[in-house]
Amino acid sequence: MKRDTFDSQVNALATLSQRLGSFGKSEAESIATAAKSLATIYNADDGSSAQHAQRVAAAAGRFQEHVKRTVSQLTEREAGGMAALAQARKERLGLETDRYMLPIVTAFQNAKPADRIQWLGEAANQGDGRTLAALLEAPHFATGIDRDALAKHIEMAEQKHAPDLAQRREQFEADRSAMQSVLRQAQALAARAVDLESVELANQADAAEAELNRVTA
């Protein structure tokens, strides 16, 4: 691989890491720093191909392990963040079912399609968590309400009655999307690191063979 190509990918990763908000920012910056360290070692010209190959191989292995650990950590953080947002929505909108769930579901089941949509819109507009929770808990065939439409109306309710929570969710989703870009770039760099390691080890073997041939010639 050309050095300038690898360096450009390292720089692109550093740029991506700066786009994140709170979620994943420190992890992304840590990956970017590790990538720069790998590039520095790869680009170093110390005049010894064998030692250089060993250093690059070791640095490539460390970078791969760093990326793997970060992916694992962020997967757990992402799941925790989504669970926290879901719980906050449940509490803020009162998405709790009670003894009125069955009458609510039955009413929707027996209503005309147009009336169902109207009632759903009213529930979202009024922040009627009891109705929204009942529809969320019941299967589609029992209410006639499409799951995507229900999710959209719950989002509408959140935006109107818990706008700060809606903003938190939007920021989290934006950070998560940016972090996924960072991880894709990091994983690509990890794959490049394997290539670097293979090339350098091959160079080391060639150098050893050449030296052996020189000595035995």
LUMVO-91245 format. One record per residue (C-alpha): residue in one letter; chain; x, y, z. Coordinates in nm, 2 decimals. Example, Ala and Ser with C-alpha at 12.3 -4.5 7.8 and 13.67 -1.06 7.14 Angstrom:
<site resn="a" chain="A" xx="1.23" yy="-0.45" zz="0.78"/>
<site resn="s" chain="A" xx="1.37" yy="-0.11" zz="0.71"/>
//
This chain:
<site resn="m" chain="A" xx="0.00" yy="0.00" zz="0.00"/>
<site resn="k" chain="A" xx="0.12" yy="0.35" zz="-0.07"/>
<site resn="r" chain="A" xx="0.21" yy="0.55" zz="0.23"/>
<site resn="d" chain="A" xx="0.02" yy="0.86" zz="0.13"/>
<site resn="t" chain="A" xx="-0.30" yy="0.64" zz="0.09"/>
<site resn="f" chain="A" xx="-0.27" yy="0.51" zz="0.44"/>
<site resn="d" chain="A" xx="-0.19" yy="0.85" zz="0.58"/>
<site resn="s" chain="A" xx="-0.50" yy="1.00" zz="0.40"/>
<site resn="q" chain="A" xx="-0.72" yy="0.73" zz="0.56"/>
<site resn="v" chain="A" xx="-0.57" yy="0.81" zz="0.90"/>
<site resn="n" chain="A" xx="-0.64" yy="1.18" zz="0.85"/>
<site resn="a" chain="A" xx="-1.00" yy="1.10" zz="0.74"/>
<site resn="l" chain="A" xx="-1.05" yy="0.90" zz="1.06"/>
<site resn="a" chain="A" xx="-0.93" yy="1.19" zz="1.27"/>
<site resn="t" chain="A" xx="-1.17" yy="1.43" zz="1.09"/>
<site resn="l" chain="A" xx="-1.46" yy="1.19" zz="1.15"/>
<site resn="s" chain="A" xx="-1.38" yy="1.16" zz="1.52"/>
<site resn="q" chain="A" xx="-1.43" yy="1.54" zz="1.56"/>
<site resn="r" chain="A" xx="-1.79" yy="1.53" zz="1.44"/>
<site resn="l" chain="A" xx="-1.92" yy="1.34" zz="1.74"/>
<site resn="g" chain="A" xx="-2.10" yy="1.47" zz="2.04"/>
<site resn="s" chain="A" xx="-2.08" yy="1.31" zz="2.38"/>
<site resn="f" chain="A" xx="-2.15" yy="0.95" zz="2.26"/>
<site resn="g" chain="A" xx="-1.83" yy="0.78" zz="2.15"/>
<site resn="k" chain="A" xx="-1.62" yy="1.09" zz="2.11"/>
<site resn="s" chain="A" xx="-1.35" yy="0.99" zz="2.35"/>
<site resn="e" chain="A" xx="-1.34" yy="0.64" zz="2.20"/>
<site resn="a" chain="A" xx="-1.32" yy="0.78" zz="1.84"/>
<site resn="e" chain="A" xx="-1.04" yy="1.01" zz="1.93"/>
<site resn="s" chain="A" xx="-0.86" yy="0.73" zz="2.10"/>
<site resn="i" chain="A" xx="-0.88" yy="0.52" zz="1.78"/>
<site resn="a" chain="A" xx="-0.76" yy="0.82" zz="1.57"/>
<site resn="t" chain="A" xx="-0.46" yy="0.86" zz="1.80"/>
<site resn="a" chain="A" xx="-0.38" yy="0.49" zz="1.78"/>
<site resn="a" chain="A" xx="-0.40" yy="0.51" zz="1.40"/>
<site resn="k" chain="A" xx="-0.16" yy="0.81" zz="1.39"/>
<site resn="s" chain="A" xx="0.08" yy="0.61" zz="1.61"/>
<site resn="l" chain="A" xx="0.07" yy="0.32" zz="1.36"/>
<site resn="a" chain="A" xx="0.12" yy="0.56" zz="1.07"/>
<site resn="t" chain="A" xx="0.42" yy="0.72" zz="1.24"/>
<site resn="i" chain="A" xx="0.58" yy="0.38" zz="1.30"/>
<site resn="y" chain="A" xx="0.51" yy="0.27" zz="0.94"/>
<site resn="n" chain="A" xx="0.65" yy="0.59" zz="0.80"/>
<site resn="a" chain="A" xx="0.97" yy="0.59" zz="1.01"/>
<site resn="d" chain="A" xx="1.28" yy="0.53" zz="0.80"/>
<site resn="d" chain="A" xx="1.54" yy="0.38" zz="1.04"/>
<site resn="g" chain="A" xx="1.75" yy="0.21" zz="0.78"/>
<site resn="s" chain="A" xx="1.68" yy="-0.14" zz="0.92"/>
<site resn="s" chain="A" xx="1.41" yy="-0.33" zz="0.72"/>
<site resn="a" chain="A" xx="1.41" yy="-0.63" zz="0.96"/>
<site resn="q" chain="A" xx="1.36" yy="-0.42" zz="1.28"/>
<site resn="h" chain="A" xx="1.12" yy="-0.19" zz="1.10"/>
<site resn="a" chain="A" xx="0.91" yy="-0.49" zz="0.99"/>
<site resn="q" chain="A" xx="0.89" yy="-0.61" zz="1.35"/>
<site resn="r" chain="A" xx="0.78" yy="-0.27" zz="1.48"/>
<site resn="v" chain="A" xx="0.51" yy="-0.24" zz="1.21"/>
<site resn="a" chain="A" xx="0.38" yy="-0.59" zz="1.27"/>
<site resn="a" chain="A" xx="0.36" yy="-0.52" zz="1.65"/>
<site resn="a" chain="A" xx="0.19" yy="-0.18" zz="1.60"/>
<site resn="a" chain="A" xx="-0.06" yy="-0.33" zz="1.35"/>
<site resn="g" chain="A" xx="-0.15" yy="-0.60" zz="1.60"/>
<site resn="r" chain="A" xx="-0.20" yy="-0.35" zz="1.88"/>
<site resn="f" chain="A" xx="-0.42" yy="-0.13" zz="1.66"/>
<site resn="q" chain="A" xx="-0.64" yy="-0.42" zz="1.56"/>
<site resn="e" chain="A" xx="-0.69" yy="-0.52" zz="1.93"/>
<site resn="h" chain="A" xx="-0.76" yy="-0.15" zz="2.01"/>
<site resn="v" chain="A" xx="-1.03" yy="-0.13" zz="1.75"/>
<site resn="k" chain="A" xx="-1.19" yy="-0.46" zz="1.86"/>
<site resn="r" chain="A" xx="-1.20" yy="-0.35" zz="2.23"/>
<site resn="t" chain="A" xx="-1.35" yy="-0.02" zz="2.13"/>
<site resn="v" chain="A" xx="-1.62" yy="-0.18" zz="1.92"/>
<site resn="s" chain="A" xx="-1.72" yy="-0.41" zz="2.21"/>
<site resn="q" chain="A" xx="-1.73" yy="-0.11" zz="2.45"/>
<site resn="l" chain="A" xx="-1.94" yy="0.10" zz="2.22"/>
<site resn="t" chain="A" xx="-2.18" yy="-0.18" zz="2.15"/>
<site resn="e" chain="A" xx="-2.26" yy="-0.20" zz="2.52"/>
<site resn="r" chain="A" xx="-2.28" yy="0.18" zz="2.55"/>
<site resn="e" chain="A" xx="-2.51" yy="0.21" zz="2.26"/>
<site resn="a" chain="A" xx="-2.74" yy="-0.06" zz="2.40"/>
<site resn="g" chain="A" xx="-2.74" yy="0.12" zz="2.74"/>
<site resn="g" chain="A" xx="-2.81" yy="0.46" zz="2.58"/>
<site resn="m" chain="A" xx="-3.10" yy="0.33" zz="2.38"/>
<site resn="a" chain="A" xx="-3.25" yy="0.16" zz="2.69"/>
<site resn="a" chain="A" xx="-3.21" yy="0.48" zz="2.89"/>
<site resn="l" chain="A" xx="-3.39" yy="0.68" zz="2.62"/>
<site resn="a" chain="A" xx="-3.67" yy="0.42" zz="2.61"/>
<site resn="q" chain="A" xx="-3.72" yy="0.43" zz="2.98"/>
<site resn="a" chain="A" xx="-3.72" yy="0.81" zz="2.99"/>
<site resn="r" chain="A" xx="-3.98" yy="0.82" zz="2.71"/>
<site resn="k" chain="A" xx="-4.19" yy="0.57" zz="2.90"/>
<site resn="e" chain="A" xx="-4.18" yy="0.78" zz="3.22"/>
<site resn="r" chain="A" xx="-4.22" yy="1.12" zz="3.05"/>
<site resn="l" chain="A" xx="-4.52" yy="1.01" zz="2.83"/>
<site resn="g" chain="A" xx="-4.67" yy="0.78" zz="3.09"/>
<site resn="l" chain="A" xx="-4.65" yy="0.48" zz="2.86"/>
<site resn="e" chain="A" xx="-4.80" yy="0.24" zz="3.12"/>
<site resn="t" chain="A" xx="-5.08" yy="0.00" zz="3.06"/>
<site resn="d" chain="A" xx="-5.36" yy="-0.05" zz="3.32"/>
<site resn="r" chain="A" xx="-5.71" yy="-0.19" zz="3.35"/>
<site resn="y" chain="A" xx="-5.82" yy="0.03" zz="3.07"/>
<site resn="m" chain="A" xx="-5.60" yy="-0.15" zz="2.81"/>
<site resn="l" chain="A" xx="-5.86" yy="-0.40" zz="2.70"/>
<site resn="p" chain="A" xx="-6.14" yy="-0.14" zz="2.64"/>
<site resn="i" chain="A" xx="-5.90" yy="0.08" zz="2.45"/>
<site resn="v" chain="A" xx="-5.78" yy="-0.21" zz="2.23"/>
<site resn="t" chain="A" xx="-6.14" yy="-0.32" zz="2.17"/>
<site resn="a" chain="A" xx="-6.25" yy="0.03" zz="2.08"/>
<site resn="f" chain="A" xx="-5.97" yy="0.05" zz="1.82"/>
<site resn="q" chain="A" xx="-6.05" yy="-0.30" zz="1.69"/>
<site resn="n" chain="A" xx="-6.41" yy="-0.21" zz="1.63"/>
<site resn="a" chain="A" xx="-6.35" yy="0.13" zz="1.49"/>
<site resn="k" chain="A" xx="-6.34" yy="0.23" zz="1.12"/>
<site resn="p" chain="A" xx="-5.99" yy="0.28" zz="0.98"/>
<site resn="a" chain="A" xx="-6.04" yy="0.66" zz="0.95"/>
<site resn="d" chain="A" xx="-6.15" yy="0.68" zz="1.31"/>
<site resn="r" chain="A" xx="-5.85" yy="0.48" zz="1.43"/>
<site resn="i" chain="A" xx="-5.61" yy="0.72" zz="1.26"/>
<site resn="q" chain="A" xx="-5.80" yy="1.02" zz="1.41"/>
<site resn="w" chain="A" xx="-5.80" yy="0.87" zz="1.76"/>
<site resn="l" chain="A" xx="-5.43" yy="0.79" zz="1.73"/>
<site resn="g" chain="A" xx="-5.35" yy="1.15" zz="1.62"/>
<site resn="e" chain="A" xx="-5.55" yy="1.28" zz="1.92"/>
<site resn="a" chain="A" xx="-5.37" yy="1.05" zz="2.16"/>
<site resn="a" chain="A" xx="-5.03" yy="1.18" zz="2.03"/>
<site resn="n" chain="A" xx="-5.14" yy="1.54" zz="2.04"/>
<site resn="q" chain="A" xx="-5.28" yy="1.52" zz="2.39"/>
<site resn="g" chain="A" xx="-4.99" yy="1.31" zz="2.52"/>
<site resn="d" chain="A" xx="-5.23" yy="1.03" zz="2.61"/>
<site resn="g" chain="A" xx="-4.97" yy="0.77" zz="2.73"/>
<site resn="r" chain="A" xx="-5.24" yy="0.53" zz="2.85"/>
<site resn="t" chain="A" xx="-5.38" yy="0.49" zz="2.49"/>
<site resn="l" chain="A" xx="-5.04" yy="0.49" zz="2.32"/>
<site resn="a" chain="A" xx="-4.91" yy="0.23" zz="2.57"/>
<site resn="a" chain="A" xx="-5.22" yy="0.01" zz="2.51"/>
<site resn="l" chain="A" xx="-5.17" yy="0.02" zz="2.14"/>
<site resn="l" chain="A" xx="-4.80" yy="-0.05" zz="2.17"/>
<site resn="e" chain="A" xx="-4.86" yy="-0.35" zz="2.39"/>
<site resn="a" chain="A" xx="-5.13" yy="-0.50" zz="2.18"/>
<site resn="p" chain="A" xx="-5.05" yy="-0.69" zz="1.85"/>
<site resn="h" chain="A" xx="-5.13" yy="-0.53" zz="1.52"/>
<site resn="f" chain="A" xx="-5.42" yy="-0.76" zz="1.44"/>
<site resn="a" chain="A" xx="-5.60" yy="-0.66" zz="1.76"/>
<site resn="t" chain="A" xx="-5.59" yy="-0.28" zz="1.69"/>
<site resn="g" chain="A" xx="-5.55" yy="-0.24" zz="1.32"/>
<site resn="i" chain="A" xx="-5.28" yy="0.02" zz="1.38"/>
<site resn="d" chain="A" xx="-4.96" yy="-0.02" zz="1.17"/>
<site resn="r" chain="A" xx="-4.65" yy="-0.04" zz="1.39"/>
<site resn="d" chain="A" xx="-4.46" yy="0.22" zz="1.19"/>
<site resn="a" chain="A" xx="-4.76" yy="0.46" zz="1.21"/>
<site resn="l" chain="A" xx="-4.77" yy="0.40" zz="1.59"/>
<site resn="a" chain="A" xx="-4.40" yy="0.46" zz="1.63"/>
<site resn="k" chain="A" xx="-4.43" yy="0.78" zz="1.43"/>
<site resn="h" chain="A" xx="-4.71" yy="0.91" zz="1.65"/>
<site resn="i" chain="A" xx="-4.53" yy="0.83" zz="1.97"/>
<site resn="e" chain="A" xx="-4.24" yy="1.03" zz="1.83"/>
<site resn="m" chain="A" xx="-4.48" yy="1.31" zz="1.77"/>
<site resn="a" chain="A" xx="-4.60" yy="1.29" zz="2.12"/>
<site resn="e" chain="A" xx="-4.25" yy="1.30" zz="2.25"/>
<site resn="q" chain="A" xx="-4.16" yy="1.61" zz="2.04"/>
<site resn="k" chain="A" xx="-4.46" yy="1.80" zz="2.17"/>
<site resn="h" chain="A" xx="-4.47" yy="1.69" zz="2.53"/>
<site resn="a" chain="A" xx="-4.11" yy="1.61" zz="2.60"/>
<site resn="p" chain="A" xx="-3.91" yy="1.83" zz="2.35"/>
<site resn="d" chain="A" xx="-3.59" yy="1.81" zz="2.55"/>
<site resn="l" chain="A" xx="-3.60" yy="1.43" zz="2.54"/>
<site resn="a" chain="A" xx="-3.67" yy="1.44" zz="2.17"/>
<site resn="q" chain="A" xx="-3.36" yy="1.66" zz="2.13"/>
<site resn="r" chain="A" xx="-3.15" yy="1.41" zz="2.33"/>
<site resn="r" chain="A" xx="-3.27" yy="1.13" zz="2.11"/>
<site resn="e" chain="A" xx="-3.19" yy="1.32" zz="1.79"/>
<site resn="q" chain="A" xx="-2.84" yy="1.40" zz="1.92"/>
<site resn="f" chain="A" xx="-2.79" yy="1.04" zz="2.03"/>
<site resn="e" chain="A" xx="-2.89" yy="0.91" zz="1.68"/>
<site resn="a" chain="A" xx="-2.67" yy="1.16" zz="1.51"/>
<site resn="d" chain="A" xx="-2.37" yy="1.06" zz="1.73"/>
<site resn="r" chain="A" xx="-2.45" yy="0.69" zz="1.67"/>
<site resn="s" chain="A" xx="-2.45" yy="0.74" zz="1.30"/>
<site resn="a" chain="A" xx="-2.12" yy="0.93" zz="1.31"/>
<site resn="m" chain="A" xx="-1.97" yy="0.67" zz="1.53"/>
<site resn="q" chain="A" xx="-2.07" yy="0.40" zz="1.29"/>
<site resn="s" chain="A" xx="-1.88" yy="0.59" zz="1.02"/>
<site resn="v" chain="A" xx="-1.58" yy="0.61" zz="1.25"/>
<site resn="l" chain="A" xx="-1.59" yy="0.24" zz="1.32"/>
<site resn="r" chain="A" xx="-1.62" yy="0.15" zz="0.95"/>
<site resn="q" chain="A" xx="-1.32" yy="0.36" zz="0.88"/>
<site resn="a" chain="A" xx="-1.13" yy="0.22" zz="1.17"/>
<site resn="q" chain="A" xx="-1.21" yy="-0.14" zz="1.07"/>
<site resn="a" chain="A" xx="-1.09" yy="-0.06" zz="0.72"/>
<site resn="l" chain="A" xx="-0.77" yy="0.07" zz="0.87"/>
<site resn="a" chain="A" xx="-0.74" yy="-0.24" zz="1.08"/>
<site resn="a" chain="A" xx="-0.77" yy="-0.44" zz="0.76"/>
<site resn="r" chain="A" xx="-0.50" yy="-0.22" zz="0.60"/>
<site resn="a" chain="A" xx="-0.29" yy="-0.28" zz="0.90"/>
<site resn="v" chain="A" xx="-0.30" yy="-0.65" zz="0.83"/>
<site resn="d" chain="A" xx="-0.18" yy="-0.57" zz="0.48"/>
<site resn="l" chain="A" xx="0.10" yy="-0.36" zz="0.61"/>
<site resn="e" chain="A" xx="0.20" yy="-0.63" zz="0.85"/>
<site resn="s" chain="A" xx="0.20" yy="-0.89" zz="0.57"/>
<site resn="v" chain="A" xx="0.40" yy="-0.67" zz="0.34"/>
<site resn="e" chain="A" xx="0.66" yy="-0.58" zz="0.61"/>
<site resn="l" chain="A" xx="0.70" yy="-0.94" zz="0.72"/>
<site resn="a" chain="A" xx="0.74" yy="-1.05" zz="0.35"/>
<site resn="n" chain="A" xx="1.01" yy="-0.78" zz="0.32"/>
<site resn="q" chain="A" xx="1.18" yy="-0.91" zz="0.63"/>
<site resn="a" chain="A" xx="1.18" yy="-1.26" zz="0.49"/>
<site resn="d" chain="A" xx="1.32" yy="-1.14" zz="0.16"/>
<site resn="a" chain="A" xx="1.59" yy="-0.95" zz="0.34"/>
<site resn="a" chain="A" xx="1.69" yy="-1.25" zz="0.54"/>
<site resn="e" chain="A" xx="1.70" yy="-1.47" zz="0.23"/>
<site resn="a" chain="A" xx="1.91" yy="-1.21" zz="0.05"/>
<site resn="e" chain="A" xx="2.15" yy="-1.19" zz="0.34"/>
<site resn="l" chain="A" xx="2.17" yy="-1.57" zz="0.36"/>
<site resn="n" chain="A" xx="2.25" yy="-1.59" zz="-0.01"/>
<site resn="r" chain="A" xx="2.52" yy="-1.33" zz="0.03"/>
<site resn="v" chain="A" xx="2.68" yy="-1.51" zz="0.31"/>
<site resn="t" chain="A" xx="2.67" yy="-1.85" zz="0.15"/>
<site resn="a" chain="A" xx="2.76" yy="-1.73" zz="-0.20"/>
//
